[in-house]
Each structure stands twice: as C-alpha cells, then as structure tokens.
Amino acid sequence: MLNIQDIMETITMIQEENLDIRTITMGMSLLDCADSDLSRSCDKIYEKITRLAEKLVVTGEEIERTYGIPIIHKRVAVTPIAMLAAASGGDPVRYARTLERASRTVGVNFIGGYSALVHKGFSAGDLALIRSIPEALAETEHICSSVNVGSTKAGLNMDAVGMMGRIVRETAERTAGQDCIGCAKLVVFCNAPEDNPFMAGAFHGVGEPDCVLNVGVSGPGVVRAALAKCPDGDLTEVADIIKRTAFKITRMGQLVGSEASRRLGVPFGIVDLSLAPTPAVGDSVAHILEEMGLEVCGTHGTTAALALLNDAVKKGGVMASSHVGGLSGAFIPVTEDAGMIEAARSGDLSIEKLEAMTAVCSVGLDMIVIPGDTPAETISAIIADEAAIGMVNSKTTAVRVIPAIGHAEGEELSFGGLLGSGPVMKLHNDRSSARFIRRGGRIPAPMQSLKN
Amino acid sequence: MRAIISVIGTDRVGILASVSTACAEANVNIVDVTQSVLQNMFVMVMLVDITDMSVDFPILQQKMNALGEKIGMVIHVMHEDIFQSMHRI
C-alpha cells in the first residue's frame, strides 16, 4: 500500500497549497472549415467546435471529481483565424462572433486562435485580421488573440511590430470602460509555440493533428511550501527540491491529460511544464523567489533565482511526462501573481527588471499595466526589445501590456478572475523610439538561425 | 477500481467504526487500513475497492464529506491513481 506520508503530502498539496491543473485545452484544426463563402465558413466552424468540444467541460468536471484535483479552466484553441480569413475574405470580426457563440455553447472559459503568424511578412487575411483585433476583442468576452511577429529562423517583422503598438493602444481605448481588459487577451509573440495550452497565446498550429488535448499545470504554492521546509540549504539543494516537486506536479498533469484524452477519444498532445501563478495568496512565483532568500521580487539576484527555478522546473517535469511542449517554464505575469503585484506596488519591481527576467524564464513581459498616455511607438519598441530577446536566445517571448487609458501611475486596473489586478507601472525612460519604429522593414535572422 | 479514503482530525472513539459502516452501506470493500499521528493530528488512510460500489463516486464523496462534518473530522475520497502516479515511477 501507499505510504501514509505520501498520501498526506498529496492531500496537503491540493487542499492547502493550491495545487491544480490550470487548464485542459482542446486544440482543433479549422482548416477543413475554410470556405470562399464567409457565412458558410462560420457555420462550419460553429458546427466543428460544438461537436468536438461538446463534452470537454463535462469531462473536465468528472475528472475533477474522480481525482479530487481542481481543473481551473477548460479551453479551446483553434487554427489561426487569419488563414480562414484568407480563404473567405470579408470582415474577420464575423469569425470572432462565431467563436464567441461557440464558446458560450460549449461553456469553455477561453477560446484562443484569433491569431496571425506574420514573422516573415503578411499574407492574405493577415492584415485584415490584425486590423480587426480591437473590434473583435471589444465585442467578445471569451476570445483571445495573438500575433507572432518574429522568430529565430525568420528575424523580426518590424512592420508588424509597428502595427501591433497601435493595435494594443486601440484595443485598450475600445475597452477603456472595462479597465482596458481587451489588452489582457492580446499577446504579441516571438517564436510562438503551436501547442501552447495557455492563454492569451494559445492557437492550434498547422503541424498539429486535427484535434488534440494539451494540459497546462500549475503549482507555485506547492514549490514555495517545499522550499519553506529548507530555509538554510544551499542552492544545489534548492534546485533538487524544486525538481522533485515539479516532477510530482507534472505527474498530475500527465494523469489528467491522459485520462481526459481517453474519455474524450482525442489524442493526448503535451503537458506544458509551467509554474502558472494565480492572484490567490499562496500561489505566487514571486513568493518562491522570496523564499529562496530575496527580500522582495525585483531586487538584485532576482534574475539568477528565476533562472534556477525555471531550469529546475523543466528538469523535474520532463521525466514526468511522455511529451512536453507549449511554453514550459515559470510564468511571471504581474497582475496574476500576488507577490508580483505587491512588488510592483512598492516600486521594487520595475519593467526593466522584468525584461531581464524574461531572458531566463518562460514567455515575457506579461500582464503589465503601463501608463495610458504611452505612445504606440513606445509600445512597439517594448515589443521589439522583447522579441529580440526571444529571437537571439531561441526561446519564446511575448508582450502582453495593458495601457491604462485614463489612468495615471499609481492607480490600479482590475480584470477579475485569473487575470487579476495591478498598479500602473512606470516606464523609466520617456524618450522617443518613434523614428526607429517607423523605419519598418525586417530585422534579419541572427546567426543562431543558421544551424543546418 | 480503487480509492483512498483519508480521515484527518482529533482522535476519538468510533472513527473507524463510522467510516467502515458508511463503506459497507455503499458496498465498498476495505482492502487495507493504516493509521498514524502526524504533526499531532490523527490520520487514518483506507485503501478501498469501489468496483462493485452501489452508488456513484461523487455520491460516495458527498456521503463521506457529510460524515466527516458529523464526527468532526475531515474526510477525503480520492481515486488511487492520483497517488500512484505522483509517488511511483
């Protein structure tokens, strides 16, 4: 029989340390829904999503009950809609309305894939889709949008980077009455993964099977609690504790993913080995870094601590799962992490430090509220900096910033639920980047791309 | 199919009796029982076979939760697989 200590450890992780499965995300290809007639294309999309994802939420809830482990979100990710817009032409917002209707029918929390992949240039449908993002996000509640503007192989599409600065601002303006929430559902990527279960960046890549189930795990609270039992160990011990804990967390993801895929009759894709925080107390990545010995997240040493954490999470998780993918690493979304929110409020955590942190962990500048008067070119320059880090380091980076329209530094925006809340963070340099951004063109792919 | 029933709280007379009675009522077969004191809390863990259970799994969970409240203990019923997958390679 199982060891009583092991059993109690699992129960404590779930009951007291917020261990949960963050999401089961069903990815599905909509390529077979493409039609030269926009209305027909929308009808096919609605039919396919509601057919394949009909039992997703119910099955997720059944698994929650059986195993006693919460599955916080059930989501759907679809083929980048720009590809369908390319076939049909017409107003892409009609696709957004169709996805929203489908998401309400099947009861999922988010549906991702209102996306375009433009890292090397724009093809048919891409420009129309990108231009429609502000309207699509203002009109809908459950849709998440992403645009891939660069990759290590292709370099950076600076025309797209320039455009996305304006799109982010416009999205904030159109949703200013709801704390600019549109921008919390819009992410600009470099090296976007095709099998990511996490929002706002989930979409179903063209190399994926027709339908697949991906799982994103969580559990910063579990890691922090494990480290709290070792206040004086050296950093080798710290890394070992994180690895062991990440292994256990990831096993839950593997179990839930394979069980969900069996019950739904859909192939199991990947487990995303991520430490995803929530705004709940005790579920913070920042608090893990502080448990390692930093007085506050954002002080000197934060990047090193995060590098250790990120690496150990992957090493522990990779053996626990048959296939690993997605973003896989520690997340640092400011408004979704209680410790980050505190550090941003106190001024200990700056955007510049966060940028350095993104070089050693998963994703990028995530859920950061910036002043409402930030020019579009400055937002583009922030995106360019972050994309350059991803491009050169052959990793995924992303920008999800929320210009707080009508709010000044020190005020706060609140998005509710997992998206959390946070203060407007100061940009320490207000000098213009406009001339650089307006040049447009492409930043060539770095030497790292020439591996063949 | 097997499940783990865990009972946590302050030790008192009749815990095993009341939990095993509830199991019998649901036609749940007790395979193994272990008990221990961890961090000053009484902990009892039962491995049970629920293959021929007369109620649905969520109903058993509800029954056990209600029993826990009645006798002042915290009772969880969870599928065995979650423990096996976390602690066994």
Interface residues (C-beta under 8 A of the other chain):
Chain A: M1 L2 N3 I4 Q5 D6 I7 M8 E9 T10 I11 Q15 R65 T66 Y67 G68 I69 K248 R251 M252 Q254 L255 E259
Chain B: I4 S6 I8 V31 D32 T34 S36 L38 V43 V45 L47 F57 P58 Q61 H76 V77 M78 H79 E80 D81 I82 F83 Q84 S85 M86 H87
